[in-house]
Amino acid sequence: MTKPELASRLKSQYEQFADCITGLSDEQFVATPTGKWSAGQHAEHLLKSVAPLNKVMQSRPVLESFGRAEHSSRDYDAIVVYYQETLAKGYEDRPQFLPAEVTAEQRAGLINKLLAEVDTLCELLTGYSEEDLDQLVIPHPLLGNLTIREMMLFTAYHGYHHELGVRKIFE
């Protein structure tokens, strides 16, 4: 996927997630099935995932400090499979990505912040060349070093993964 395609995928996926949680009643938005996150908590987790990525993307020296890729960028499907296989092996949630309790009154602000962070991410992406996307890496707390391109693909899928999590609450 090219930079414009990555940006389009990111924006459309997070807009789809936002539409999903916007359509919920207040009760549905805050519902927490046994041991599961509420829809609001899924949104907060996504925000806590995208915002730090923006901080890294804002500084080329920080990015370069992580080194260069030792592998070719994988495509979307390969990243999805890698993530699912890694999740299946078990993982420990990182505290900095865990959501707090989210109220119905926080919904609009949370959605606006999340979509703004995704817009910022897409804008930051334009500052890197296609070559940069395949050479510079960003450490992912669960998946290890990913190229920028792989991280963008993962981030797009991550929004979809949590949209599915929200939808499963009401099946």
FENHU-V978089 format. One record per residue. N is the residue number from 1. RES is the residue in three letters. OMEGA is omega as a letter, one per 40 degrees, with the letter a starting at -180 (999 if undefined). NEAR is the number of other ideal C-beta (glycine too) atoms within 12 Angstrom. Layout:
# FENHU-V978089
[[N;RES;OMEGA;NEAR] [N;RES;OMEGA;NEAR]]
This chain:
# FENHU-V978089
[[1;MET;i;27] [2;THR;i;18] [3;LYS;i;26] [4;PRO;i;16] [5;GLU;i;21] [6;LEU;a;37] [7;ALA;i;29] [8;SER;i;19] [9;ARG;i;32] [10;LEU;a;42] [11;LYS;a;30] [12;SER;a;21] [13;GLN;a;35] [14;TYR;i;40] [15;GLU;i;24] [16;GLN;i;24] [17;PHE;i;39] [18;ALA;i;34] [19;ASP;a;18] [20;CYS;a;31] [21;ILE;i;43] [22;THR;a;26] [23;GLY;a;19] [24;LEU;i;28] [25;SER;i;14] [26;ASP;a;20] [27;GLU;i;15] [28;GLN;a;22] [29;PHE;a;33] [30;VAL;a;29] [31;ALA;i;24] [32;THR;i;20] [33;PRO;a;18] [34;THR;i;7] [35;GLY;a;7] [36;LYS;i;19] [37;TRP;i;30] [38;SER;i;34] [39;ALA;i;43] [40;GLY;i;39] [41;GLN;i;33] [42;HIS;a;44] [43;ALA;i;44] [44;GLU;i;34] [45;HIS;i;33] [46;LEU;i;44] [47;LEU;i;39] [48;LYS;i;30] [49;SER;a;37] [50;VAL;a;39] [51;ALA;i;26] [52;PRO;i;26] [53;LEU;i;36] [54;ASN;i;31] [55;LYS;i;18] [56;VAL;a;29] [57;MET;a;31] [58;GLN;a;20] [59;SER;i;19] [60;ARG;i;17] [61;PRO;i;10] [62;VAL;i;19] [63;LEU;a;30] [64;GLU;i;17] [65;SER;i;14] [66;PHE;i;25] [67;GLY;a;17] [68;ARG;a;18] [69;ALA;i;26] [70;GLU;i;14] [71;HIS;i;18] [72;SER;i;14] [73;SER;i;30] [74;ARG;i;25] [75;ASP;a;23] [76;TYR;a;26] [77;ASP;i;14] [78;ALA;i;22] [79;ILE;i;33] [80;VAL;i;24] [81;VAL;i;18] [82;TYR;i;25] [83;TYR;a;30] [84;GLN;i;21] [85;GLU;i;15] [86;THR;i;19] [87;LEU;a;20] [88;ALA;i;11] [89;LYS;a;12] [90;GLY;a;9] [91;TYR;i;16] [92;GLU;i;11] [93;ASP;i;17] [94;ARG;a;16] [95;PRO;a;11] [96;GLN;i;15] [97;PHE;a;27] [98;LEU;i;18] [99;PRO;i;31] [100;ALA;i;19] [101;GLU;a;16] [102;VAL;a;34] [103;THR;i;21] [104;ALA;a;23] [105;GLU;a;13] [106;GLN;a;26] [107;ARG;a;30] [108;ALA;i;20] [109;GLY;i;18] [110;LEU;i;35] [111;ILE;a;31] [112;ASN;i;18] [113;LYS;a;25] [114;LEU;a;42] [115;LEU;i;31] [116;ALA;i;21] [117;GLU;i;34] [118;VAL;i;40] [119;ASP;i;22] [120;THR;i;27] [121;LEU;i;42] [122;CYS;i;33] [123;GLU;i;19] [124;LEU;i;33] [125;LEU;a;37] [126;THR;a;20] [127;GLY;a;20] [128;TYR;i;32] [129;SER;i;16] [130;GLU;i;21] [131;GLU;i;15] [132;ASP;a;26] [133;LEU;a;34] [134;ASP;a;29] [135;GLN;a;25] [136;LEU;a;35] [137;VAL;i;29] [138;ILE;i;39] [139;PRO;i;24] [140;HIS;a;30] [141;PRO;a;23] [142;LEU;a;25] [143;LEU;a;30] [144;GLY;a;21] [145;ASN;i;24] [146;LEU;i;39] [147;THR;i;38] [148;ILE;i;40] [149;ARG;i;39] [150;GLU;i;37] [151;MET;i;44] [152;MET;i;48] [153;LEU;i;38] [154;PHE;a;42] [155;THR;i;46] [156;ALA;i;41] [157;TYR;a;37] [158;HIS;i;41] [159;GLY;i;39] [160;TYR;i;30] [161;HIS;a;25] [162;HIS;i;39] [163;GLU;i;30] [164;LEU;i;22] [165;GLY;i;29] [166;VAL;a;37] [167;ARG;i;21] [168;LYS;i;17] [169;ILE;a;28] [170;PHE;i;20] [171;GLU;999;9]]
